[in-house]
Amino acid sequence: VKKEEISHDTRLFRFALPSEDHILGLPIGNHLSLIATINDELVVRSYTPVSSDDDIGYMDLVVKVYFKNVHPKFPAGGKMTQRLEEMKIGDSIDVRGPKGKIHHVGNGKYEVLKKGQVTRVLGHKIGMIAGGSGITPMLQIAADILKNPADGSQIFLLYANQTPEDILCKDIIDKMDMDDRFNVWYTVDRAPETGWEYSVGFVDTAMISKHMPTPGPGAAVMMCGPPPMIKFACLPNLEKVGFAEDEMLVF
């Protein structure tokens, strides 16, 4: 029902729910799948809405569109993101959910599904490491924390992108950063020669030590981003600074 251009390749898509009185009902920390048949192929992709159950009658998705013939390694571009870009106002798409292993219960409490078992994790000091479009589940949880004045959780966000122009939802992040409970730091692969006051390079031990909570009781770190970033940059360096396996939560 609405499409907004946030940047040259990023869009906000608003989808109406079955009625103006419906809420999505997605547990905080979970995501959903969009399903479409594209060129006779069933394509399923996962997304986390940036809207919440406070938004009645619709859900909002912020999506980076991967156009064809832009990235040499992926000449065909993103199948689902290009389908979303082509959709007209009034078109519909199939949605399935909820999905996910992390559920924010509230007030520093999280339920995590691992190997078929639900474990409870306390995270009054919650670190968030996001890469690219992996920011959306972080914003969903952060918004749920910050809208509750009685929730004393502290949020530490480390957000990695290729360039400053690739930072998604910066207006939302800037607004959150006005709350004393929220802290954000950025790192990019390529920075301008002047005017960039944050980090340059991959997530490393120094960044984690400086911008994540100190390991210990009530501290945990959640991650969402490209698998190589999680495997090679996040998990090993979090271990080095002292986080235990059950304190590292991967979307």
Sequence and secondary structure as in RCSB ss.txt:
>XXXX:A:sequence
VKKEEISHDTRLFRFALPSEDHILGLPIGNHLSLIATINDELVVRSYTPVSSDDDIGYMDLVVKVYFKNVHPKFP
AGGKMTQRLEEMKIGDSIDVRGPKGKIHHVGNGKYEVLKKGQVTRVLGHKIGMIAGGSGITPMLQIAADILKNPA
DGSQIFLLYANQTPEDILCKDIIDKMDMDDRFNVWYTVDRAPETGWEYSVGFVDTAMISKHMPTPGPGAAVMMCG
PPPMIKFACLPNLEKVGFAEDEMLVF
>XXXX:A:secstr
 EEEE SSSEEEEEEE SSTT      TT EEEEEEEETTEEEEEEE  S  TTSTTEEEEEEE   TTTSTT T
T  HHHHHHHH  TT   EEEEEE SEEEEETTEEEEEETTEEEEEE SEEEEEEEGGGHHHHHHHHHHHHT TT
   EEEEEEEESSGGG TTHHHHHHHTTSTTEEEEEEESS  SSS  SEESS  HHHHHHHS  SSTTEEEEEES
 HHIIIIIIHHHHHHHT  GGGEEE 
